[in-house]
Amino acid sequence: MLAFFSVAPSDHWEHMSLYVAKSLEIIQLSGLSYQLGPMGTTVEGEPEAVFELIKKVHIHMRQYSKRISTMVKVDDDVTRPSGRLQGKVASVKEKLGKS
């Protein structure tokens, strides 16, 4: 499963890098493959592990704000093997003629 998500304290929109860094510490400890993007993070893993991670990041963010906004987009394709996190990007680059 791939999941793109963003967890943000709603009263700190202008300076998010500190909160992103704190979230990445939790993501790194999870052991799941991940890719940081400018508007969120994509993780890859089994559904239970992915959803548990998103929950942990959301709960952790509560210590910084009384209102948290969490957005999640899931691609759960059970017919495809793992490794899609890098594979999807590589496929597009290949079609563009880039390595």
TASULHU-V589463 format. One record per residue. RES is the residue in one letter. SS is DSSP state (@ for helix, = for strand, . for the rest). NEAR is the number of other C-alpha atoms within 8 Angstrom. Layout:
BEGIN
res = (RES:RES)
ss = (SS:SS)
near = (NEAR:NEAR)
END
This chain:
BEGIN
res = (M:L:A:F:F:S:V:A:P:S:D:H:W:E:H:M:S:L:Y:V:A:K:S:L:E:I:I:Q:L:S:G:L:S:Y:Q:L:G:P:M:G:T:T:V:E:G:E:P:E:A:V:F:E:L:I:K:K:V:H:I:H:M:R:Q:Y:S:K:R:I:S:T:M:V:K:V:D:D:D:V:T:R:P:S:G:R:L:Q:G:K:V:A:S:V:K:E:K:L:G:K:S)
ss = (.:=:=:=:=:=:=:=:=:.:.:.:.:.:.:.:@:@:@:@:@:@:@:@:@:@:@:@:@:@:.:.:=:=:=:=:.:.:.:.:=:=:=:=:.:.:@:@:@:@:@:@:@:@:@:@:@:@:@:@:@:.:.:.:.:.:.:=:=:=:=:=:=:=:=:.:.:.:.:.:.:.:.:@:@:@:@:@:@:@:@:@:@:@:@:@:.:.:.)
near = (13:12:12:11:12:11:12:12:14:9:6:8:8:4:6:9:6:7:9:8:8:8:11:8:8:11:12:8:6:7:6:10:8:10:8:7:7:4:5:10:11:13:13:15:11:7:7:6:8:14:8:8:11:9:8:9:12:11:8:8:14:11:7:6:10:7:8:12:9:9:7:8:7:8:7:6:6:6:4:6:6:8:7:10:14:7:8:8:8:9:8:8:10:9:7:6:6:6:5)
END
